[in-house]
Amino acid sequence: MTANEMTALAKTLPREGLWQITAPVPDIGPDDVLIRINATGICGTDIHIWNWDDWAAGTVPVPMITGHEFAGEIVEIGRNVSGLTRGQRCSGEGHLISTDSRQSRAGKFHLDPGTRGVGVNRQGAFAQYLALPAFNVVPLPDDIPDDIGAILDPLGNAVHTALSFDLLGEDILITGAGPIGIMAAAIARHAGARHVVLTDVNPYRLALAERVVPNLRTVNVAHEDLGDVAHELGLKQGFDVGLEMSGSQKALDQMVEALVMGGKIALLGIPPGQSPVDWSRIVFKAITIKGVYGREMFETWYKMIAMLQNGLDVSGVITHRYDVADFAKGFAQMKSGQSGKVVLNWR
């Protein structure tokens, strides 16, 4: 490779897989920075792109360098950029916004309808270098290592979802023990919830959750009744807050039944296609449902970095690390369901 070329992982053909390629180092504009990538996380979105399912085929242009969870350091700065320095460690918000929508002009950047995704609509972070608007850069404190910096994006999903409602002293039900669900359980515990219950049908991930989150009650709903668990915990009416992370309609139905009258649900999981919903049950129980997308920009980033610096430990959710040359092993591990977060090392 020449000095102006880099290694990257790209979707170059409209079929299953990603391929390692040599690509030009991206040019930056006056409001951008160039980031040398040190570590990246493999996300569920990346699995969709690898599999080339209907969503990916209808959303992602080919060719596309994928990936959007990263940590690295700034190596070049656009002429209009201030407040950032070369050599500064950083992660970044992977949702790129416009500034002319009503939502953006009101400061609600995470609700901008013109949002585009790094590694989805624009060349991404599975590469030695990433061009990113300086607006999206999140500096990393020295006490947050690169592998944690590389999973701040999904941790931000967990923080945004978990902190949608007051958790202090509340009883929390989380459905879906994927990495984001496990991290949401850790956040709920850190934020002062009384009981935190996490459900799934994957024994590996439930066992992982118990190792990551102290005093967590896990429930394999294939073998254990959620109502019995609520009785065991002494819940007279049910759970106060539900965090739906699984994308399973059955899990959402169980959550509605398990909540107190006037309970609250933050909904991050995305069911495939259309799902039947018993809206009358939701209405008669006076359930509040909030849909969650991405992270609040940038309040979520401030809160999660503060919690990490104040004792929140999600490092155990990273179960596998691979050099980028072994990226196919990392994707296979993620697809197996026998992993937490998988991190690729680019150094």
N, C-alpha and C positions, 0 to 999 in steps of 0.2 A: 504493500500500500504506500501511496505518497503521503506527504504531510497534510494534504487537504482531503484525505479519505479516512473512513472509519468503518469499523465492523458494526453491523446492526442485525436485528431479527425482524423480518418483514413478511407480510402476506403478499406474495408475488403472483400467486395463482388462485383462482376462485375455487379452491377445494381444501380439504382438510390439511392442516399442518402450518408451520412457519418455516422459513428458510433463512440461514445465515448468509448475509450478503455483504459486499463492500459498497458503501454509499458515500457521496460527498458530505463532508462536514457542513452542517447547515450554516448559511449566512444569517446574520442578525440585523434587524432594523434598528433605528435610533432609540427605540423604546424597549429593546430586548436585551437579554443577557444570553451568553453561551455557557452552558453548564457541562462540565465533565462528569459523567455518570460513574458513581462508585458502586451502587447497589440498586437493584430493582426487585419489587415484589410481583409475583404472578397473581393476577386478579381473576375473579369469576368471569368478568368481561373478556379477558384474554382467552379464557377457555372457550367462550362462545365464538370468538374470532378464529381460534385454532380449529374448532369443530366445523366452522363455516355453516352454522345453522341458519334458519330463515331470517332471524334478526340481523345477524352479521352480513349475510348476503344482500340484505336490503338497506344496510346502513354504511358499511365500510367500503370506501373506494379502493381499488387495487391498481397499482401497488401501494402498500401502506406499512411504514414502520410502526409497530404496535407498542403497547406498554404505556402506563401512566403513573405507576407507583415508583418513586425514585428518591434517592439521596445522592448528592454530589457536591461539587464546588464550582464556583463561578470562575471562569477563565477569561472572559471577554465581556465588556460592558458597552452598550450603545451610548451614543454621545448625549442623549437627553436624560440618561439615567442618573439619579443621585441616591445617596443613602445605602448603596451596596458597593462592595469592594471585591477586587480580584482575590482569589484564594478563600473567599468566604464560603463556609459550608452551608448547604441549603437543601430543602425539599421544595415542593411547590404545589399549588392548586392546579389540578388538571382540567378544570372547567374554564374555558376561555369565553369571556362575555363581551357583549357590545355595551356601549355606554349611552345609547339613545332611547332605550326602552323606558317605559314608565317605572318599571321595577328597579332598574339600575339607577335612574335619576333619583329614586327615593332611597337609595342605599341598600336595597334588597337584592344584592348582586346574584345570590344563589337562585333567584326566581326569574332571572332574565330569560325570556323565551328564545333568544338568539344564541344561547349557549352552544359551544362546540367543544368536543372532547379531544384532549391530547391522546394520540394513539388510536383514535377512532375516526375523527374527521380531519385531523392534522397530524403530521409526522410526530412519532412518539418517542418514548424514553428507553425502549429496548435498543440502545445504541450507545456508543462511547461518548457522544455529545448530543445535547438537546438545546434547541433555541426556544426560549420562553419569554413572554412579556415580563418585564420587571415587576409589574403590578401583581403577578401571580407568584412571585418568589416568596418563600417562607424561610428566613434564616434559621439555622439549627444551632441551639446552644451547645457548648462543648460537652455537656454531660448527657447528651442524647446521641448515641452511636449511629453509624450509617444504617445498620440493619433495622433499627427502630425507625429512623428517618424514612426508610424505604416502605414502611407500612403505615405511615401517618395518614395516607389517603383513606384506607379502609378503617383505621382507627377513628378518623373523623366522621365516617358514616355512623359508626357505633356511638360516638359522642353526641352527634346531632340527634340521633334517634333517642338515645337514653335520656338526654337532658331536655327532651320536648315537654316533659311534665315533671312536677316536683316529685323527687324520689325519697326525700328524707323521712325516715320512719315508716315508709310505705312497704307493701308486699308486692313484689314484682314477678311477673310471669314472662319468660322469654321463650319464644318458639323458634327453634333452629339453632343447632350448635355448630354451625360453621364458624370460621375465624371471627367474623363480625359479631355473631351472636355471643361467642365466648368473651370477646372484648367488651361487649355491652354488659355482660354479667359482671365483669371486673369493675366497670365504671359504676354500675348500680351499687355494688358493694362499697366502693370507694366513696360514693356520694351519700352514704348513710341509710340505704334501704334496710328494712328489718329482715325480711325473708326474700331470698332471690332463688327462683326455681327456673331451670333451663330444661327444655324438652327436645327430644330428637328420637330417631330410630337407629342411629349410627353408633354402635358401642365404642368405636375408637374415639370418635369426637366427644362423646360424653365423658369418657375416661380422661381425655386431654383437658376438658373443661374443669374437671375436679382437680387436676394438677395445677392449673393456672389460677383458679379463683378460690380463695379461701371461703370456707363455710357455705359452699354452694350445694344446693339440693338438685341433683340431676334426676330426670325421669325419662326412661325409655318407654314411650307411650305404646309401643307394641306389646309390652309386658306388664305395665303398671298403670293403674287408673289415676288420672289427675285429681279426681274428686277425693280419692283416698289420701293422696298426698296433702291436699288442702286441709283435710280433717286432721291428719297427723301433725300438721303445723299449728293447729288451733285456729284456723281462719274461720270465723263465724259466718261470713257472707261470701268470701272469695278474695281474689286478688284485686288490688287497687289500680295497677298500671300494667298494661301488656305491651311488650315490644315484639312485633312479628317480623322475624328475620328469615323465615324459611321459604317463603313463596308457595306454601302449601295451603290450599283452600281448607283441607281438613284441620290443619293446625289453627287457622284463623277461626273456624267454627268452634273448636275446642276452647279457644281463648275467650270468645264471646260468652260462652256458657260458664266459664270459670271466673269471670269478673264480677265485682260487686255492682249493684245498681249505681249508675252514674260513673262507672269505670272509664278509663281512658286507654286508647290504643294508639301507639305510634307504629306506622306501617312502612317498613322498608322493603320487605320481601315482595317479589313480583311473581304472581302466579302465571303459569304459561297460558296464553290465550284468554278466553273469557271464562269466568267462573260464576256459578250460581251463588247468590248471597241471600240469606234470609234477613232481609232488611227489617221486617216487622220485629224480629227478635232484638235487633240492634236498637230500634226506636223505643220499644217497650222497656228495655233496660237502660235507656237514656245514655247510650255509649257515645263518647266523643272519639272520632277517628281522625288522625292527622297523617297525611301522606308525607313521606320524607324522601327527598332527593338530594344526594350529594352532601355537601357541608355548607353551613352558613359561612359566608365569606365576609370577614375573616374571624368572626367571633369563635367559631368552633376550633380553629387553629390555636388561638390564644388559650382557650380553656384546656385543650388536650395537652399542650406543652406544659401549662401550669400544673396539671394533674400528674404528668410524668415526672416533673421536678419535685412533686410533693408526695411521692410514694406509690403512685399507680404503676404497677408492674405487669406489662403484657408481653414481656420477652419470651415467656414460655409458649406463646401461641405460634412462634416460629419454630417449626419442627425439622425443616430440611433446608440446607444451603448447598448450592451448586455453583461451580464456575460456569460462566456463560457458554463455554464450549459444550457443556453437558445440559444445555437448556431442554433438550427433548426428554431427558430423565426427569427434570423438574416438572414439566407439563404432565408427563405420565403419572408422577406422584400425586399431583393435584387432582387429576382425573380419577385416580383410584379411590378417592374418598378416605384414604388412610394418611392424612396429613392435616396440619394446620396451615399456616402461611409458609410458602416456599419462596426463598430469596435467592436471586442470581447475583453473583459477584462479578463485577466488570473490571476490577483493578488487576 
